[in-house]
Each structure stands twice: as C-alpha cells, then as structure tokens.
Amino acid sequence: MAETFPSIEPSYGLTKNINPNVNATRFQDGYEHIIKFGLNINPRVYNLQFKNITEAESDTIETFLDARITDGDYFNWKAPDEPTTSKYRALPRTKTIPYPNRATINVTFREVFEP
C-alpha cells in the first residue's frame, strides 16, 4: 500500500513539466496526425525545492524517499495546484547543507500510473 508523502511543504517557485507521450506527424498540406502512446499519456513531473528546512525535516524526507526506493513503491502526494493526490516516484534528488542544522533538498517527483 502506498504511503503519503510527509506534510512538509515545498518552497514556492516549483516547476511543473508536462510532456505528453504522443507522436505528431505533419503533412505538407498542414494536416497533422497525432498518435497517442498508452492510456496515461499526460504524466506530470514536478521539480521541487525544500529550501532552508531543518535537518530533522530533511532526514524525514530522505528516510521516506529511501524507503520507497528500497521497496520499489510509489507514494501519494498532493501537488499545490492539483485538487487530489496522485502517485509519484522521486528520482533524482540532491541535498545541500548551507548552514548548521539547515538543509535544502532538490527533488523531482515523476507521476506514475500504477494500480
């Protein structure tokens, strides 16, 4: 069963990328034919930053994400601009420690479509 991401809010300035899984063929007369690949063709990808959080909060995030990698599972997360939660995996991520007891985590959440 999928767990829910800890209730630590990302910093504003997040980026949402949508790259539909389609192939477009353009013909000389201006006609365009679109071929969709799969049922879920519009996955969302969020580039998040948890900036200047406490070391304890960063440990909570890292422990949670490490557990998901170990068991190969996804997690539930509600994006700030979405009305409901969706399933995500988090790869890759970086952590910097700019000050004592403070950390910044940059992570990419990629939406997955699993039962």
N, C-alpha and C positions, 0 to 999 in steps of 0.2 A: 504494500500500500504506500502510495506517495505521501511524503511529509510536506508540510507547508514551510516555506522559507521563513526564517526568524523575522520578527517585526521590527527590523532596523531599516529605516527609510534611506534610500539613496539620495545623494546630493542632486540638486537641480542642475540642469544642463545635460541630462541624459540624452542619448541619441537612439531613435527608433529607426531601424532599417527594414524595409520590406522589399524583397526581390522575388516576385512571383516566378514559379517554376513553369515557364512557358517558352515556346519557341515560335518566333514570328517569321513568316515568310512574306516578303514584299514582292509584288509583281509590278511589271513596268507600267501598267495602266493605273497604278495607285491602289489597287486592291491589296488587302493584307489578310493573310490566313494565320490564325493563332491556334497552336496545338498545346493543350494542357497536359502536363505530366503528373499523374496521380490524382488522388481525391482531395488532398490538402495542398493546394498549390500556392498558398499565400502565407508562409511562415513569417513570424515576426522575430527580429533579432534586436536586443537592447544592449547598448554599451553603457554600463553603469559605473558610477564612481561613488564610493562611500568615503567621503573626504573628512579627515580630521576626526575620526571616531576613536573611542577609547581602545586600548589594547585588548580589554575584555570583550568588547563588541567585535573586534576583528577576529579574535580567537573563536567566538561563537559562529561567525560566518564561515571561517576556514574549516572548523570542525564539521559543520553541517555539510559543506560542499565536498569535503574529503570523504565523508561517509557515503554520499551519493555516487562518487566516482568508484569507490570500493565495491558497492553493491550493484553498480550499473543502472541505477534507478534515476528517474526524473524527479522533480519536485514541483509543487504547486506554488505559484506566485501571482499576485495581482499587480499588474503594471499600473502606474499612476493615471494613465489615460484610458484605461480599459474598465468596463463595468464588472467583469467577472474574472476569476482566476483561470489561468491556463497552465499547461505543463511545460516545463523548461529543463534544459541541461545547461550547466555553466562551464564553458571552456572557451578560451583560456582565462587566466586571471594573474594579476600581479599585486604585490603588497609592498608599500614603501613605509618607512618609519621616519617621518621628518623631525619629530620631537620625542622626548621621553614620554612613554605611556600614551602616545597618539599614533595613529596609523591611517593610511589611505589604501583602499582596495579598489582596483580597477578590474572589472569582470564583464564578460559577455554572456548574456542569457540568450540561448537559442531555443525557440519554441519547438516542441516535439509533438507528434500526434500518435500517441500510444493508448491502448485501452486502459 
